[in-house]
Amino acid sequence: MKKLLLNPLFVSCTVLSAINKSVELFGYYIPFIHAYMDDFFCMIVILTPALFIQRQFIFKSENYVFSMWHTIIAVTYCSIVFELILPLQSSRHIADALDFVAYSAGGIVFHLFINKPQPIPSVSRAELNIANASSLV
């Protein structure tokens, strides 16, 4: 089940997001990346560990996946919190309609490329024969 947290897309998004935050801490901002990259990665970085927790501790199944509605609710929730509520609470946060597009795109990428049942390793007929033969001994 830990393969999910090692998914190359999840790892890449997490690393790129961390690099972006580090660069921003030093005062360097690339306008488009600063404005939308974190919002795009947000759904991937939040939903992948959430899916891992569901698989590992709740359903105990590598085949569990979020429904499309789970993803839509997560996108809607983040959009409301980060684009409606926080800008009303603090001047540090600015509402931007394109952020909703970025959250949605990240949700779609998560749903299409990460939110998949884990493949079950195939066992050859020879391996089955060996296993059956050894159990008879």
C-alpha positions as CSV (number, residue, x, y, z in Angstrom):
1,M,0.0,0.0,0.0
2,K,2.9,2.3,0.5
3,K,3.4,2.3,-3.3
4,L,0.7,5.0,-3.4
5,L,2.9,7.4,-1.5
6,L,5.8,6.6,-3.8
7,N,3.7,7.4,-6.9
8,P,6.0,9.4,-9.2
9,L,3.4,12.0,-9.8
10,F,2.7,12.5,-6.1
11,V,6.4,12.6,-5.3
12,S,7.1,15.1,-8.1
13,C,4.3,17.4,-7.1
14,T,5.4,17.3,-3.4
15,V,9.1,18.0,-4.3
16,L,8.3,20.7,-6.8
17,S,6.0,22.4,-4.3
18,A,8.7,22.2,-1.6
19,I,11.3,23.7,-4.0
20,N,8.9,26.5,-5.0
21,K,8.2,27.3,-1.3
22,S,12.0,27.3,-0.6
23,V,12.6,29.7,-3.5
24,E,9.8,32.0,-2.3
25,L,11.3,32.1,1.2
26,F,14.4,33.7,-0.4
27,G,12.2,36.3,-2.0
28,Y,12.2,35.0,-5.6
29,Y,8.9,34.8,-7.3
30,I,8.1,33.5,-10.8
31,P,4.7,35.1,-11.3
32,F,2.6,32.3,-13.0
33,I,4.2,29.6,-11.0
34,H,3.8,31.6,-7.7
35,A,0.2,32.2,-8.5
36,Y,-1.1,28.8,-9.7
37,M,1.4,25.9,-9.1
38,D,0.6,25.4,-5.5
39,D,-3.1,25.5,-6.2
40,F,-2.7,22.9,-9.0
41,F,-0.6,20.6,-6.7
42,C,-2.9,21.1,-3.7
43,M,-5.4,18.4,-4.7
44,I,-2.7,15.9,-5.5
45,V,-0.7,16.5,-2.3
46,I,-3.8,16.5,-0.1
47,L,-5.8,13.7,-1.7
48,T,-3.0,11.1,-2.2
49,P,-2.2,10.8,1.6
50,A,-6.0,10.9,2.3
51,L,-6.4,8.0,-0.1
52,F,-3.5,6.2,1.6
53,I,-5.1,6.6,5.0
54,Q,-8.4,5.3,3.8
55,R,-6.8,2.3,2.2
56,Q,-4.4,1.5,5.0
57,F,-6.6,2.1,8.1
58,I,-10.3,2.4,7.1
59,F,-11.0,0.0,4.3
60,K,-7.8,-2.1,4.5
61,S,-7.9,-2.6,0.7
62,E,-5.5,-1.6,-2.0
63,N,-8.5,-1.5,-4.4
64,Y,-10.4,1.3,-2.6
65,V,-10.6,4.5,-4.7
66,F,-12.3,7.8,-4.1
67,S,-15.5,8.3,-6.1
68,M,-15.6,11.3,-8.5
69,W,-17.8,13.0,-5.9
70,H,-15.1,12.7,-3.2
71,T,-12.8,14.6,-5.5
72,I,-15.4,17.2,-6.5
73,I,-16.2,17.8,-2.8
74,A,-12.5,18.2,-2.0
75,V,-12.0,20.7,-4.8
76,T,-15.1,22.6,-3.7
77,Y,-14.0,22.6,-0.1
78,C,-10.5,23.9,-0.8
79,S,-12.0,26.5,-3.2
80,I,-14.4,27.8,-0.6
81,V,-11.9,27.9,2.2
82,F,-8.9,29.3,0.2
83,E,-10.8,31.6,-2.2
84,L,-13.8,32.8,-0.2
85,I,-13.3,32.5,3.5
86,L,-9.6,33.2,4.0
87,P,-9.6,36.4,1.8
88,L,-12.4,37.7,4.0
89,Q,-10.4,36.9,7.2
90,S,-7.0,38.2,6.2
91,S,-5.5,40.7,3.7
92,R,-2.6,38.2,3.1
93,H,-5.0,36.0,1.1
94,I,-6.4,37.1,-2.3
95,A,-9.4,35.5,-4.0
96,D,-8.7,34.5,-7.6
97,A,-11.1,32.7,-9.9
98,L,-8.3,31.0,-11.8
99,D,-7.3,29.3,-8.6
100,F,-10.5,27.4,-8.8
101,V,-9.4,26.3,-12.3
102,A,-6.1,25.2,-10.9
103,Y,-7.7,23.2,-8.0
104,S,-10.0,21.6,-10.5
105,A,-7.2,20.7,-12.9
106,G,-5.2,19.1,-10.0
107,G,-8.3,17.2,-8.9
108,I,-8.8,15.8,-12.4
109,V,-5.1,14.8,-12.6
110,F,-5.4,13.1,-9.2
111,H,-8.6,11.3,-10.2
112,L,-7.2,10.1,-13.6
113,F,-3.7,9.2,-12.7
114,I,-3.4,8.4,-9.0
115,N,-6.8,7.4,-7.8
116,K,-6.5,3.8,-9.2
117,P,-6.7,0.4,-7.6
118,Q,-3.2,-1.0,-6.9
119,P,-2.4,-3.7,-9.5
120,I,-2.3,-7.2,-8.1
121,P,0.9,-9.0,-9.0
122,S,0.4,-11.7,-11.5
123,V,1.4,-15.3,-10.6
124,S,2.5,-17.6,-13.3
125,R,1.1,-21.1,-13.7
126,A,4.5,-22.5,-12.9
127,E,4.6,-20.6,-9.6
128,L,1.1,-21.9,-8.7
129,N,2.2,-25.5,-9.5
130,I,5.3,-25.1,-7.2
131,A,3.1,-23.6,-4.4
132,N,0.6,-26.4,-4.7
133,A,3.3,-29.1,-4.8
134,S,5.1,-27.7,-1.8
135,S,1.8,-27.6,0.2
136,L,1.3,-31.3,-0.4
137,V,4.6,-32.2,1.3
